[in-house]
Amino acid sequence: MGRRGKTIVIGVVAAVALLAAGLLGVAAGEGPAGSSSARGVDVEGVGVVSIPAKATAAQATAVYREGMAKALADGQAKAQFIAEHEGVALGVAVTTVEDGGGIECSGYVEGEGFSRYVAYEGEQPDFGVARVGSSGASGAPAPAMSGAAVKGSPHVSHRPKGKHPAKKASATSCELTAELTLAYALG
């Protein structure tokens, strides 16, 4: 291969490398301290709240929103902890993503004792299905994420399928879990 051929090959390799670096811009955006790249941190916030075993739709939605508020506070506390330990200031929330949640119940089952897998008999809150973000920086809604990013449908229980059928309990205690993914800028 002549000199001209080698130059073309080197040019093509350089173009491919630059293209790959551009596609991996997310990783480059979280550069080391002191770099000129924008830095950020992504955290998961979780909020757990008691819910009546036979909640109405309005009650369930109100409890879910209380759970989201706790999840937001949890995520912000995690992001603040990370920022402090990195020696930087925590910036604004750039993205907030609703990840849904679930309801789990437990209680005393007559003749069997305590069970961790009791059926929830109330209405479902507005968990949502797909992950949809909102931009905290501009206030404009972010586009919906692709189907590959969807965590899944809301659920009532994390119990293993088929191993423990739902049981009727005489005294039932239920908890709703709400989940959020938050992305914060670091300064």
ZADRENMI-887681 format. One record per residue (C-alpha): residue in one letter; x, y negated, z negated. Coordinates in nm, 4 decimals. Layout:
# ZADRENMI-887681
{A,{X,Y,Z}}
...
***
This chain:
# ZADRENMI-887681
{M,{0.0000,0.0000,0.0000}}
{G,{0.1373,-0.3360,0.0998}}
{R,{0.1693,-0.6535,-0.1010}}
{R,{-0.1614,-0.7869,0.0270}}
{G,{-0.3435,-0.4644,-0.0726}}
{K,{-0.1977,-0.4788,-0.4261}}
{T,{-0.3087,-0.8411,-0.4595}}
{I,{-0.6637,-0.7486,-0.3596}}
{V,{-0.6700,-0.4564,-0.6056}}
{I,{-0.5421,-0.6784,-0.8884}}
{G,{-0.8046,-0.9410,-0.8009}}
{V,{-1.0844,-0.6841,-0.8065}}
{V,{-0.9646,-0.5417,-1.1410}}
{A,{-0.9484,-0.8930,-1.2889}}
{A,{-1.3003,-0.9711,-1.1631}}
{V,{-1.4365,-0.6497,-1.3152}}
{A,{-1.2620,-0.7270,-1.6468}}
{L,{-1.4098,-1.0782,-1.6537}}
{L,{-1.7549,-0.9423,-1.5722}}
{A,{-1.7285,-0.6836,-1.8507}}
{A,{-1.6158,-0.9505,-2.0970}}
{G,{-1.9183,-1.1606,-2.0018}}
{L,{-2.1540,-0.8678,-2.0554}}
{L,{-2.0039,-0.8083,-2.3980}}
{G,{-2.0525,-1.1709,-2.5016}}
{V,{-2.2532,-1.0752,-2.8106}}
{A,{-1.9517,-0.9058,-2.9640}}
{A,{-1.7329,-1.2014,-2.8681}}
{G,{-1.9810,-1.4394,-3.0350}}
{E,{-1.8924,-1.3028,-3.3746}}
{G,{-1.5245,-1.3826,-3.3642}}
{P,{-1.2878,-1.4072,-3.6578}}
{A,{-1.2823,-1.7036,-3.8942}}
{G,{-1.1220,-2.0086,-3.7382}}
{S,{-1.2117,-1.9106,-3.3827}}
{S,{-1.4087,-2.1436,-3.1612}}
{S,{-1.6745,-1.8778,-3.0968}}
{A,{-2.0110,-1.9111,-3.2662}}
{R,{-2.0408,-1.6725,-3.5604}}
{G,{-2.3489,-1.5075,-3.6967}}
{V,{-2.4787,-1.2351,-3.9232}}
{D,{-2.7749,-0.9980,-3.8758}}
{V,{-2.9491,-0.8554,-4.1822}}
{E,{-3.2494,-0.6390,-4.2626}}
{G,{-3.4918,-0.7739,-4.5209}}
{V,{-3.7269,-0.5402,-4.7077}}
{G,{-4.0228,-0.6337,-4.9274}}
{V,{-4.2224,-0.3833,-5.1364}}
{V,{-4.5622,-0.4788,-5.2832}}
{S,{-4.8400,-0.2833,-5.4563}}
{I,{-5.1593,-0.2409,-5.2529}}
{P,{-5.5001,-0.1056,-5.3642}}
{A,{-5.5562,0.2540,-5.2487}}
{K,{-5.8799,0.1490,-5.0756}}
{A,{-5.7851,-0.2032,-4.9602}}
{T,{-6.0053,-0.3924,-4.7160}}
{A,{-5.8476,-0.5229,-4.3941}}
{A,{-5.8270,-0.8737,-4.5449}}
{Q,{-5.6641,-0.7432,-4.8658}}
{A,{-5.4198,-0.5285,-4.6703}}
{T,{-5.3196,-0.8176,-4.4437}}
{A,{-5.2708,-1.0509,-4.7429}}
{V,{-5.0542,-0.7895,-4.9177}}
{Y,{-4.8544,-0.7342,-4.5962}}
{R,{-4.7859,-1.1063,-4.5676}}
{E,{-4.6726,-1.1108,-4.9317}}
{G,{-4.4418,-0.8212,-4.8440}}
{M,{-4.3052,-1.0153,-4.5436}}
{A,{-4.2337,-1.3151,-4.7703}}
{K,{-4.0369,-1.0832,-5.0016}}
{A,{-3.8578,-0.9316,-4.7005}}
{L,{-3.7647,-1.2806,-4.5798}}
{A,{-3.6239,-1.3728,-4.9230}}
{D,{-3.4362,-1.0399,-4.9382}}
{G,{-3.2830,-1.0952,-4.5934}}
{Q,{-3.1830,-1.4518,-4.6757}}
{A,{-3.0189,-1.3388,-5.0018}}
{K,{-2.8218,-1.0709,-4.8142}}
{A,{-2.7100,-1.3210,-4.5493}}
{Q,{-2.6090,-1.5724,-4.8199}}
{F,{-2.4074,-1.3027,-4.9985}}
{I,{-2.2226,-1.2152,-4.6772}}
{A,{-2.1565,-1.5815,-4.5913}}
{E,{-2.0167,-1.6519,-4.9395}}
{H,{-1.7868,-1.3499,-4.9248}}
{E,{-1.6691,-1.4517,-4.5783}}
{G,{-1.5951,-1.8010,-4.7101}}
{V,{-1.8348,-1.9777,-4.4730}}
{A,{-2.1650,-2.1629,-4.5022}}
{L,{-2.4929,-1.9943,-4.4123}}
{G,{-2.6596,-2.1730,-4.1218}}
{V,{-3.0166,-2.1622,-3.9952}}
{A,{-3.2081,-1.8467,-3.9119}}
{V,{-3.1602,-1.8140,-3.5377}}
{T,{-3.3936,-1.5163,-3.4911}}
{T,{-3.6595,-1.3489,-3.7046}}
{V,{-3.7994,-1.0134,-3.5909}}
{E,{-4.1028,-0.8453,-3.7461}}
{D,{-4.0234,-0.4757,-3.7829}}
{G,{-4.3615,-0.3689,-3.9244}}
{G,{-4.3865,-0.1549,-4.2324}}
{G,{-4.5742,0.1283,-4.3950}}
{I,{-4.7861,0.2361,-4.6887}}
{E,{-4.7043,0.5248,-4.9208}}
{C,{-4.9208,0.6535,-5.2050}}
{S,{-4.8630,0.8869,-5.4958}}
{G,{-5.0794,1.0026,-5.7813}}
{Y,{-5.2071,1.2736,-6.0110}}
{V,{-5.3761,1.5568,-5.8236}}
{E,{-5.6174,1.7618,-6.0331}}
{G,{-5.4876,2.1121,-6.0937}}
{E,{-5.1481,2.0332,-5.9349}}
{G,{-5.0042,1.7428,-6.1304}}
{F,{-4.8140,1.4475,-5.9838}}
{S,{-4.7745,1.4299,-5.6055}}
{R,{-4.5630,1.1898,-5.3991}}
{Y,{-4.7780,1.2521,-5.0881}}
{V,{-5.1312,1.1263,-5.1452}}
{A,{-5.3396,0.9891,-4.8567}}
{Y,{-5.3904,0.6119,-4.8303}}
{E,{-5.7648,0.5536,-4.7847}}
{G,{-5.7728,0.1777,-4.7171}}
{E,{-5.7671,-0.0361,-4.4052}}
{Q,{-5.4384,-0.0999,-4.2226}}
{P,{-5.2848,-0.4503,-4.2234}}
{D,{-5.1683,-0.6239,-3.9057}}
{F,{-4.8318,-0.4410,-3.8955}}
{G,{-4.7886,-0.4948,-3.5235}}
{V,{-4.6214,-0.2429,-3.2942}}
{A,{-4.3491,-0.4026,-3.0807}}
{R,{-4.0570,-0.6035,-3.2105}}
{V,{-4.1091,-0.9661,-3.1120}}
{G,{-3.8645,-1.2360,-3.2177}}
{S,{-3.9090,-1.6032,-3.2904}}
{S,{-3.6336,-1.8563,-3.2704}}
{G,{-3.5789,-2.0430,-3.5960}}
{A,{-3.3516,-2.2972,-3.4278}}
{S,{-3.5900,-2.4359,-3.1675}}
{G,{-3.9233,-2.3091,-3.2921}}
{A,{-4.0032,-2.1690,-2.9460}}
{P,{-4.1030,-1.8052,-2.9313}}
{A,{-3.8388,-1.5679,-2.8042}}
{P,{-3.9288,-1.3194,-2.5320}}
{A,{-4.0471,-0.9739,-2.6369}}
{M,{-3.7700,-0.7200,-2.6532}}
{S,{-3.7619,-0.4242,-2.4166}}
{G,{-3.9362,-0.0995,-2.5006}}
{A,{-3.5994,0.0514,-2.5937}}
{A,{-3.5758,-0.1872,-2.8898}}
{V,{-3.9142,-0.0914,-3.0341}}
{K,{-3.8684,0.0842,-3.3668}}
{G,{-4.2012,0.2609,-3.3425}}
{S,{-4.5615,0.2389,-3.4429}}
{P,{-4.6618,0.1404,-3.7948}}
{H,{-4.7128,0.4360,-4.0218}}
{V,{-4.8905,0.5273,-4.3395}}
{S,{-4.6343,0.7607,-4.4917}}
{H,{-4.2708,0.8633,-4.4535}}
{R,{-4.3511,1.2145,-4.5658}}
{P,{-4.2254,1.5068,-4.3578}}
{K,{-4.4879,1.6283,-4.1125}}
{G,{-4.6432,1.9658,-4.1874}}
{K,{-4.4649,2.0306,-4.5162}}
{H,{-4.6978,1.8502,-4.7569}}
{P,{-5.0564,1.7920,-4.6421}}
{A,{-5.2289,1.4811,-4.7783}}
{K,{-5.4010,1.5459,-5.1105}}
{K,{-5.6894,1.3794,-5.2917}}
{A,{-5.5745,1.2194,-5.6141}}
{S,{-5.7704,1.1069,-5.9146}}
{A,{-5.5301,0.8224,-6.0002}}
{T,{-5.3489,0.6765,-5.6989}}
{S,{-5.0728,0.4168,-5.6778}}
{C,{-4.9800,0.2753,-5.3354}}
{E,{-4.6950,0.0545,-5.2164}}
{L,{-4.6675,-0.1386,-4.8927}}
{T,{-4.3227,-0.1934,-4.7410}}
{A,{-4.2607,-0.4799,-4.4955}}
{E,{-3.9427,-0.5088,-4.2888}}
{L,{-3.7802,-0.7999,-4.1024}}
{T,{-3.4566,-0.8359,-3.9054}}
{L,{-3.2972,-1.1799,-3.9415}}
{A,{-3.0066,-1.3358,-3.7533}}
{Y,{-2.8357,-1.6339,-3.9149}}
{A,{-2.5690,-1.8692,-3.7841}}
{L,{-2.2531,-1.8920,-3.9933}}
{G,{-2.0686,-2.2213,-4.0277}}
***
